[in-house]
Amino acid sequence: MSKAKLLVVEDDLNLGDILQEYLQMKGYDTTLCRDGEEGWNKFKKGKFDLCLLDVMMPKKDGFTLAKGIKKVQEDLPVLFLTAKNQKEDVIDGLKIGADDYLTKPFSMEELLLRISAILKRTQKGTEVSPLKTYSFGDFVLHYDEQYIEGPSGKQKLTSKENELIRLLASEINKLVNRSHALKQIWGDDSYFNARSMDVYLSKIRKILKDDPKVQIITVHGEGFKMIVGEA
């Protein structure tokens, strides 16, 4: 099995060197860049499985870099490494499509666990399986091809949108427990992942807005469910 390729963009010289050495020692093919512009150039020339981005960097900050990366390769996972720990910063990262957000200082063991969890989740789609579709209202989810077809045509989905819609479509008119959904799709039910799921649910509601027969309702403190064919 080939090594996972990591793009690390960190302007702190000492931390950058430590990260590169540690991750290489743990078996990851690690490319280190010192600023956002260098990171962008390396991204365009290479093929990576995960990006670890500092937020506050010269030339191009981490949020700007992540936006550019997501425009080119939407499903490439991003993990932010930053000293910015305000809730607003976390939400900004989630809106960009971040997969995780680790505040400094952090332990290398925790970083390694988070990298492993992200890669396990994003690389599991390499197995070949029969084509699966899920129909509800005026929509059809093409799960294996990762797009949804509805009144407005076809729309490509991110991996998390795809997994969430599949979960909802598998349990139509039934309550989906929040903790269960988080553990199944994100790997754990941490605060960060819970906020991430709320952002993705909001995106899915916008995708489904063309069919009034399909609604996603939230049951506070318990979970959410997809209602089909009811007012």
Salt bridges, closest charged atoms under 4 A:
GLU10 OE1 - LYS104 NZ 2.94
ASP17 OD1 - ARG34 NH2 2.49
ASP29 OD2 - LYS5 NZ 2.90
ASP35 OD2 - LYS59 NZ 3.83
ASP54 OD1 - LYS104 NZ 3.28
ASP89 OD1 - LYS84 NZ 3.56
ASP99 OD1 - LYS70 NZ 3.96
ASP99 OD2 - ARG121 NH2 3.50
ASP99 OD2 - LYS160 NZ 2.62
ASP100 OD1 - ARG114 NH1 2.72
GLU110 OE2 - ARG114 NH2 2.67
ASP138 OD2 - LYS213 NZ 3.36
GLU145 OE1 - HIS142 ND1 4.00
GLU149 OE1 - HIS142 NE2 3.23
ASP198 OD1 - ARG178 NH1 3.02
ASP210 OD1 - LYS209 NZ 3.52
ASP211 OD1 - LYS213 NZ 3.15
